[in-house]
Amino acid sequence: MPSLKTVVVDWNGKLRFKGKNENGLSVNFDVPVESGGDGTAMTPMETLLACLGACTGIDIVLIMKKKRQDLRGLTIEVSGNRRDEDPRIYTEIGIKYILRGRSLNKEVVERSIQLSESKYCSVSGMIKNNAKITTSYEIVEL
């Protein structure tokens, strides 16, 4: 049975909002000054890209650990192109993984990315029918 999750989002003046989960953890949202906000936090759409990066990053770390890879660092760059008309959804998203470690196996890296993309990442699963997601990676030997 699926688990019901609830977050509460409160308006904090101008166009600032704070989302809070059931454990009291929070995230802030705002819009740029030129759009009427204060520019004090990421926009909801920027946060969506960050959520995608974090979701797939968690998968990659877990899979690489399970495959006994000596992963020491992971940076994920996520960029997106939005359409001009409302709703201004992402139509293309690019994800670049920068993996740092010792003797990382290229095939394991590629398989980890593929598994995250096709099976494990819930955020990707939610958006992949609206946006074309492309991935690339770089391995940095330490």
Secondary structure per residue as TSV (DSSP state, phi and psi in degrees):
chain	resnum	aa	ss	phi	psi
A	1	M	-	360.0	130.4
A	2	P	-	-62.3	147.2
A	3	S	-	-94.0	135.0
A	4	L	-	-82.6	125.2
A	5	K	-	-116.9	138.6
A	6	T	-	-127.5	134.3
A	7	V	-	-121.2	150.6
A	8	V	E	-114.1	132.0
A	9	V	E	-116.4	120.4
A	10	D	E	-109.6	140.2
A	11	W	E	-78.9	130.5
A	12	N	-	-117.6	34.2
A	13	G	S	90.7	157.7
A	14	K	T	43.5	-121.3
A	15	L	T	-118.8	29.3
A	16	R	-	-92.8	138.9
A	17	F	E	-136.6	154.7
A	18	K	E	-128.9	125.3
A	19	G	E	-99.3	138.3
A	20	K	E	-133.5	136.4
A	21	N	-	-91.8	-178.8
A	22	E	T	-65.0	-19.2
A	23	N	T	-93.7	2.2
A	24	G	S	86.6	3.0
A	25	L	-	-76.4	145.3
A	26	S	E	-134.9	162.8
A	27	V	E	-141.4	139.5
A	28	N	E	-100.2	151.1
A	29	F	E	-133.4	148.8
A	30	D	-	-157.0	179.0
A	31	V	-	-127.6	161.3
A	32	P	-	-61.7	158.2
A	33	V	G	-56.3	-42.2
A	34	E	G	-65.5	-13.3
A	35	S	G	-105.5	8.4
A	36	G	T	101.7	1.0
A	37	G	S	-100.3	-166.3
A	38	D	-	-105.3	-9.4
A	39	G	-	67.1	31.3
A	40	T	-	-91.3	-7.5
A	41	A	S	-154.1	169.8
A	42	M	-	-66.2	153.3
A	43	T	-	-76.3	162.1
A	44	P	H	-56.0	-37.6
A	45	M	H	-72.4	-35.1
A	46	E	H	-65.6	-38.5
A	47	T	H	-63.7	-35.8
A	48	L	H	-59.9	-42.6
A	49	L	H	-64.0	-41.4
A	50	A	H	-64.0	-39.5
A	51	C	H	-62.7	-40.9
A	52	L	H	-62.1	-45.7
A	53	G	H	-61.9	-43.6
A	54	A	H	-66.8	-42.1
A	55	C	H	-61.5	-50.7
A	56	T	H	-70.8	-32.1
A	57	G	H	-62.6	-41.7
A	58	I	H	-59.8	-44.7
A	59	D	H	-59.2	-48.4
A	60	I	H	-59.9	-47.2
A	61	V	H	-60.2	-45.7
A	62	L	H	-64.4	-43.0
A	63	I	H	-67.8	-44.5
A	64	M	H	-62.7	-38.3
A	65	K	H	-64.9	-44.2
A	66	K	H	-61.7	-33.8
A	67	K	T	-87.2	10.7
A	68	R	T	57.3	39.8
A	69	Q	-	-89.5	143.5
A	70	D	E	-88.3	65.9
A	71	L	E	-79.4	124.1
A	72	R	E	-109.4	-19.9
A	73	G	E	-162.2	151.6
A	74	L	E	-147.1	124.4
A	75	T	E	-119.6	136.8
A	76	I	E	-123.9	118.7
A	77	E	E	-100.2	121.5
A	78	V	E	-121.0	125.0
A	79	S	E	-128.7	151.6
A	80	G	E	-143.0	146.7
A	81	N	E	-106.3	130.0
A	82	R	E	-107.1	149.4
A	83	R	-	-74.1	161.1
A	84	D	S	-79.9	-29.6
A	85	E	S	-90.8	155.9
A	86	D	S	-75.4	145.4
A	87	P	S	-71.1	138.2
A	88	R	-	-81.5	67.3
A	89	I	-	-77.4	159.8
A	90	Y	E	-72.8	133.0
A	91	T	E	-105.4	-23.7
A	92	E	E	-140.1	134.3
A	93	I	E	-133.0	131.8
A	94	G	E	-113.4	134.5
A	95	I	E	-121.6	124.7
A	96	K	E	-117.8	123.6
A	97	Y	E	-98.7	130.4
A	98	I	E	-116.9	105.2
A	99	L	E	-101.6	129.8
A	100	R	E	-116.2	131.2
A	101	G	E	179.7	-168.7
A	102	R	E	-113.1	123.3
A	103	S	S	52.7	44.6
A	104	L	-	-68.8	134.4
A	105	N	-	-83.2	121.0
A	106	K	H	-57.1	-41.8
A	107	E	H	-65.7	-38.1
A	108	V	H	-67.3	-40.3
A	109	V	H	-59.9	-50.3
A	110	E	H	-61.8	-42.0
A	111	R	H	-66.8	-38.6
A	112	S	H	-62.5	-44.4
A	113	I	H	-63.4	-44.3
A	114	Q	H	-63.5	-42.5
A	115	L	H	-65.1	-41.5
A	116	S	I	-61.1	-47.3
A	117	E	I	-64.8	-41.7
A	118	S	I	-95.2	-20.3
A	119	K	I	-128.9	-45.5
A	120	Y	I	-98.5	-36.8
A	121	C	-	-75.3	110.0
A	122	S	H	-66.5	-37.0
A	123	V	H	-64.5	-45.8
A	124	S	H	-59.3	-42.0
A	125	G	H	-59.8	-32.3
A	126	M	H	-75.3	-30.6
A	127	I	H	-110.8	-10.8
A	128	K	T	-66.1	-17.6
A	129	N	T	-82.1	-12.8
A	130	N	T	-107.9	-22.8
A	131	A	S	-131.1	137.6
A	132	K	E	-77.4	122.1
A	133	I	E	-107.3	123.0
A	134	T	E	-116.3	149.0
A	135	T	E	-129.1	152.3
A	136	S	E	-146.8	167.1
A	137	Y	E	-149.4	161.1
A	138	E	E	-137.9	134.4
A	139	I	E	-106.2	125.5
A	140	V	E	-110.7	115.7
A	141	E	E	-77.6	130.5
A	142	L	-	-101.5	360.0
